Amino acid sequence: MKNFVVKTIANAGALAVAVWLLDKITLTGDSTGKKVGTLIVVALLFGVVNFMVKPIVKVLTFPLFILTLGLITLVVNALMLLLTSWLADKLDLSFHVEGFWTAVLGGLIISVVSWALNVVMPDGD
């Protein structure tokens, strides 16, 4: 359970960095508390998408992983971020990613920041 909380906080931090760095990834809200709450819900949603959908996509695109020497990971991460944005819109959350190339750059930022935060934060094993 502690590992889940740490990963969710790391995802929320990584999403916050992506929102801060990229103009086309938006998070709106009336107050800072509402933005933080939305960010945590979006981080949970992003975690669920990565847990349930990403492995299926990786299996289906396995030949492309071999052919591109893993660079297709950038596209898969972008698609997971776009799916999260679409689901957030359906759930009336104020999180939006505009465009595929923004999602590629956002996915790269989220991957790097999430990895760095998971290195720094205790994992609860």
C-alpha positions in Angstrom: 0.0 0.0 0.0 2.8 2.4 0.9 4.4 1.7 -2.5 1.2 2.6 -4.3 1.0 5.9 -2.4 4.6 6.7 -3.2 4.1 6.0 -6.9 0.9 8.1 -7.0 2.7 11.0 -5.4 5.6 10.6 -7.8 3.1 10.6 -10.7 1.4 13.7 -9.4 4.7 15.4 -9.1 5.7 14.4 -12.6 2.4 15.6 -14.0 2.8 18.9 -12.2 6.2 19.4 -13.8 4.8 18.6 -17.2 1.9 21.1 -16.6 4.4 23.7 -15.5 6.8 23.2 -18.4 4.4 22.8 -21.3 1.8 25.4 -22.2 -0.4 22.8 -24.1 -0.9 20.6 -21.0 -3.3 22.5 -18.9 -4.7 22.0 -15.4 -7.3 24.6 -14.3 -9.0 25.2 -11.1 -10.4 27.9 -8.8 -7.9 27.4 -6.0 -4.6 25.7 -5.4 -6.3 23.1 -3.3 -8.6 22.2 -6.1 -5.7 22.0 -8.5 -3.8 19.7 -6.2 -6.9 17.5 -5.7 -7.4 17.3 -9.5 -3.7 16.5 -10.0 -3.9 13.6 -7.5 -7.0 12.2 -9.1 -5.4 12.5 -12.6 -2.2 10.8 -11.2 -4.4 7.9 -10.0 -6.1 7.8 -13.4 -2.7 7.8 -15.1 -1.6 5.0 -12.8 -4.6 2.9 -13.6 -4.2 3.5 -17.4 -0.5 2.5 -17.2 -1.3 -0.5 -15.1 -4.2 -1.8 -17.2 -3.8 -0.6 -20.8 0.0 -0.1 -21.3 0.9 -3.8 -20.9 -1.6 -4.8 -23.6 -0.4 -2.1 -25.9 3.2 -3.2 -25.3 2.4 -6.9 -26.2 0.5 -5.9 -29.3 3.4 -3.6 -30.5 6.2 -5.9 -29.5 7.6 -6.2 -33.0 7.8 -2.4 -33.2 9.7 -2.4 -30.0 12.3 -4.7 -31.5 12.3 -2.9 -34.9 12.8 0.6 -33.3 15.1 -0.6 -30.5 12.6 0.7 -28.0 12.0 4.2 -29.3 8.3 3.3 -29.8 8.1 3.6 -26.0 7.8 7.4 -26.6 4.7 6.9 -28.7 3.2 4.4 -26.3 3.8 6.8 -23.4 2.2 9.7 -25.4 -0.8 7.5 -26.2 -1.2 6.7 -22.5 -1.1 10.4 -21.6 -3.6 11.2 -24.3 -5.9 8.4 -23.0 -5.6 9.9 -19.5 -6.5 13.3 -20.9 -9.5 11.9 -22.7 -10.7 10.0 -19.5 -10.2 13.1 -17.4 -12.4 15.0 -19.8 -15.1 12.3 -19.5 -14.9 12.5 -15.7 -15.1 16.4 -15.8 -11.6 16.8 -14.5 -9.8 20.0 -15.6 -6.8 18.3 -17.2 -6.1 18.5 -20.9 -3.3 17.5 -23.3 -3.5 19.3 -26.6 -1.9 17.4 -29.5 0.2 14.3 -30.1 3.6 16.0 -30.1 2.8 17.7 -26.8 1.9 14.3 -25.4 5.2 12.9 -26.7 7.2 15.6 -24.9 4.9 15.4 -21.9 5.3 11.6 -21.7 9.1 12.1 -21.8 9.1 14.7 -19.1 6.7 12.6 -16.9 8.9 9.5 -17.4 12.1 11.2 -16.4 10.6 13.1 -13.4 8.7 10.1 -12.2 11.9 8.0 -12.4 13.9 10.6 -10.5 11.2 11.0 -7.8 10.9 7.2 -7.4 14.7 7.0 -6.9 14.6 9.7 -4.2 11.4 8.7 -2.4 11.3 5.5 -0.2 9.4 2.6 -1.7 8.1 0.9 1.3 9.4 -2.6 0.7 
